[in-house]
């Protein structure tokens, strides 16, 4: 497989976000879903609505989310809607909680853990999807980027439990009582990504990671650790595996003295396993060419 192109800019503005999307040379058509994390109330590191407003408008996109598997403010749709409004996303674009009504199963070819992914039925309303991800750490996955947004992020509440428990339960309340299988969980995320890619087809997907507010904790944390690293920039690719590999490499090789906590989190949770298994499944390649669009 030839190297994937990963585009990069150090500038984090609404204009640069549009510029890096245009550098991809793709055209997401028809009804476009923009998958983000709208953030757990109490947290503050999620992508700023003003930052993403221009790109979402350019795509005539709908911001999409799904309910969480933990019992926070976003566990049920009514409170989740309130959180989306409080965080300002309803002010910039139409929004949709994809699993608000029903859910469906989408098949996964070649997985060793889960044979299907469970997603909200509203996924049927969209022809293409932009994974607009905030790259940061994560207490369970080590880091969250395009692959986590594509798997856990797109999964319904029961789908999240299914992935987290490596296909052992769909009950969110049961998942926290099961013995952890860390690599199985990471590989199940990769398998869910394959299901989403098969559903939309590669030409109808694009991926952007915004590497700012680099906390070791996810936007699902209502009380995240303050970032210790400086902001890095925006990365974009048509290959989610190459994109996350590039972001991982950038942090591991960074000269920023504040990186160590995030590095430790990624190593402790064996975060790279999701990238490795996604590559083995054919979701993408770990080999990439980094293209600086500021030059």
N, C-alpha and C positions, 0 to 999 in steps of 0.2 A: 504494500500500500504506500502511495506517495505521501510526502509530508503534507500536513494540513496547514493552511494559512491562519495565523492568529494575528489580529491587528491590535495595536496598542496606542493609547494616547495618555500622556501624563495629566492632561487637562480634564478636570471633572466639572463640566458645565452642561446645561441643556443643549447648547450648540454643539459641543464636542460629542455628546451622546448621539445626536443626529448624524454628525459627520462620520463617526465610526460605524454606525449602521449602514450608511451609504457606501462605505469602503468595502463592505461585504459583497456588494454587487448582486444582491438577491432582491426579490420583490415578493414579499408576503402578500398574498392576494385574498380577495373576497372578505369573509368575516375573520378578522384577526384577533386572536386571544393574546393578551400580554400577561404572562404569568409572573407575578411578583409575590413577595411576602408583605402583607399589609402590616405586620408587626403586632406583637402582643402588647396590650396596653400596659404602661409602666416602662417599657423599653423605649429607646430613642435612637437606635442606630439604623433602623430600616431606611430604605431609599426615600429621599425627600420627594413628595409629590411635585414640587416645582422643578426638580431636576428632570423628572421623567415626562412631564406634561407635554413638551414639544414633540418628542418622539411618538408618544402614544397618539397624539393628535394627527401627526403625519401619517400614521398607519390606519387612522380611523379605527383604532383598536378598542377593545373592551378589556378592562383589568379583571383578571380572573383569580380566584382563590378557592380554597377548600377548607373545611372545618378541621380542627386539630384533634389528635388522639388523646391529648391530656386535657384535664378539666379546668381550662382557663376561660378567659372571656370569649375565646373563639371556638369553643367546643360545640356550641349550638348556634344555628344560623341567626336568630334574633339578636343575640349579644354580639355576634361576629359582625353583623351589619352596623351596629352601633360603633364598634371599634374602627371599621373601615371609614365611617363618617368622621369620627373624632380625629383620625389621622390625616384627613384631608383628601383622601383619594376620590371620594364622590364629587368633589369640587372640580376635578380635572377631566373626568372621563366616565362613561358608563362602567358599572362594576357588576360582577356576577359571582355568586358563590356556587360553584359548579355542582356540589353535592347537596344543595339545599333541599332538593326534592327526592330523587332516586339515584341509584348508582348502577353501573354496568360493569361487566367483566370484559377485559380485552386480552386476547391471547398473547403469550410470550413464547417464541420459538427458541429452543435450545437452552432454556434455563435448567439448572440442576436443583433449584430450591422452590421456585414458584412457577406454576404453569400459566398463570394469568395475573393481571394487575386489576385492581378494583378502583374505578374512578367515577366521578360524578357524571350523571347522564347528560348534563348540559354540555359536555365535551362535543356532543353531536351538533351543537350550534355553530361550531367554528371549523373553518377550512385550513387554517394555519395558526401557528403559535410562535411567539417570541418568548424565550426563556430569559427574562430580564432579572438577573440575580444579583443580590448583594453578597460578594465574596467575603467570608469571615470564618471564624472558628465555629465549632459546634460541640456541645458536651457529649454527644453520643457518636456522631459521625466523624469527628475530628475537624472537618471543615465543611462548609456549605457553599456550593457554587452551582454551576449549571446542572450537574448530574443529580444533586440533591433536590433542586427545584423541579427537575423533570420527573423525579421518582416520588419521594415523600410529598413534595409540593403539589403535584398533580393528583396524587391518590386521594380518595375520599377518606373520611374519618376511619371507617373500617378497613380501607385499603392501607392506611398508614400502619394500623395494628398488624395487618397481614405481612407487610414488609418487615417491620421491626422484629416480629417473632419468627421470621423465616418460614412463614406459611403454617404456623401452629395455631393461631387464633385470629379471628376477625373482630373480637370483642375488645374495644379499647381499655375497658376496666380490667381485663385479664392480663394484658400484655406486661404490665409492670410487675407481675408476680412470677413470670416465667424466667428461667435461668437464661442469662444472656449468652448469645452466640455471636460474638462481635464480627468475626469475618463472614459468617453466614448472613448477618444483617447487611453488611457492606456489599456483599455480592448480590443480595436480594434487591438492594437499591439499583445496582447496575442492570439487573434483569428487568425491573420495572421500567427503566429507561428504554430498554429495547422494545418493550411493549408499546410505549408511547411513540417511539420512532416508527415502528411498524404501522401504527394507527394513522399518523399524519403523513408519513412518507418524508424522506430526507429533504426533498425540495420545498417542503412547506414548513420547515423549522429553521430558526436562527437563534443564536445564543450570544448574550452579552453578560459579562461579569463586571460589576463596579466594585473595585477594591478600595473602599474607603471605610472609615469608622471600623477599623480592623480589630474588633473585640475577639476574645477567645470564645465568646458565647454567641449563640444564634439570635436572630430577631424574634424567635419564639420565647425567649427568656424575658420575663417581666422586670428583671433586675440584673441586666447584663454587666459584666466586668467592663470597666472603662478601657478603651483602646490604648495600647502601649506603643504600637507602631505608627509611623506617619502614613498618611494616605499614599497609595501607589499610583492609581490611574484607572483607566477603563480598558478592558480586553474584550475582543469580539471574534467570533469564528462561526463557521458553518459546521464545525465538528466539536461536540461538547466534551469529548474525551481529551482532545488536544488543548481545548480551552482550559479545562481544570488542571491538566498536567502543567501547562504553562504558568498558571497562577500559583500552583504549588511550588514549582521550581523557582519562581521569582521570589517567593517568601523564604524558601530554604537557602537561597543564594544571596539574599539581601544583606547589605552592610549596616542596616538599621539595628542599632543596639537594643531596640525595644521588641525585636522579633521573637525573643526566646520563649516567652510564654505560649505564643501561638505555635511555634515550632514544636514545643513539648506536647501541646494538645494534639497536634496532627500525628506525631510519632506514637504517643501513648495509645491513641485509638486506631492506629494502623490505617489512617485515612486513605492512603494511596491505594488500598486494596479495591476500593470502588472503581477507581480509574483503571487499574490493571484488569479487573474482571470485565468491565465494559469494553475494553479493547479486545479481550479474548472472545467476547460475544459478537464482535463486529459492529458495535455501536459507533466506533470511531478509531482513530489511531493516536498513539502517544507521541508520535513523531511530528514535529511542527516546525514551521518557519515563522519567526516573529518579525512582524512588519511594523515599524514605528511610523505612524502617519503624521507625526509632528515634524519629521525631517523632510 
